[in-house]
Amino acid sequence: MEGIRTYLREVVGELRKVVWPSRERVAKATGIVVTMVALVAGFLFIWDLGVDWLMRLLFS
């Protein structure tokens, strides 16, 4: 039981050392991630349409 207490005390101590980002920084990073995911999804959608068109052309 003492080992668990020591572990939890150390975890709390390490969490106090963490430099947490500001709300604005988190919002900006989230916006960048969402934008990049949308761009990659759009690219893959267009790529898929092109490959589908090519396959239909070759196998028709």
C-alpha positions in Angstrom: 0.0 0.0 0.0 2.9 2.4 0.7 4.2 1.8 -2.8 0.9 3.0 -4.3 0.9 6.1 -2.1 4.5 6.9 -3.2 3.6 6.4 -6.8 0.6 8.7 -6.6 2.6 11.3 -4.8 5.2 11.2 -7.5 2.5 11.4 -10.2 1.0 14.5 -8.6 4.5 16.1 -8.3 5.2 15.5 -12.0 1.9 16.9 -13.1 2.7 20.1 -11.2 5.8 20.5 -13.4 3.8 20.3 -16.6 3.5 23.6 -18.5 -0.1 23.5 -19.7 -0.9 25.4 -23.0 -3.3 28.4 -22.9 -6.9 28.1 -24.2 -6.0 30.2 -27.2 -3.1 28.0 -28.1 -5.2 24.9 -27.8 -7.9 26.5 -30.0 -5.4 27.5 -32.6 -3.8 24.0 -32.7 -7.2 22.4 -32.9 -8.2 24.6 -35.8 -5.0 23.7 -37.7 -5.6 20.0 -37.1 -9.2 20.2 -38.3 -8.2 22.1 -41.4 -5.4 19.7 -42.3 -7.7 16.7 -41.8 -10.3 18.3 -44.1 -7.7 19.0 -46.7 -6.3 15.4 -46.6 -9.9 14.0 -46.7 -10.7 16.2 -49.7 -7.5 15.1 -51.5 -8.3 11.5 -50.9 -11.8 11.9 -52.0 -10.7 13.5 -55.3 -8.0 10.8 -55.7 -10.6 8.1 -55.2 -12.9 9.6 -57.8 -10.0 9.7 -60.2 -9.0 6.1 -59.6 -12.7 5.0 -59.9 -13.0 6.8 -63.2 -9.8 5.2 -64.4 -10.9 1.7 -63.4 -14.2 2.2 -65.1 -12.5 3.3 -68.2 -10.1 0.4 -68.2 -12.6 -2.4 -67.4 -15.6 -1.2 -69.4 
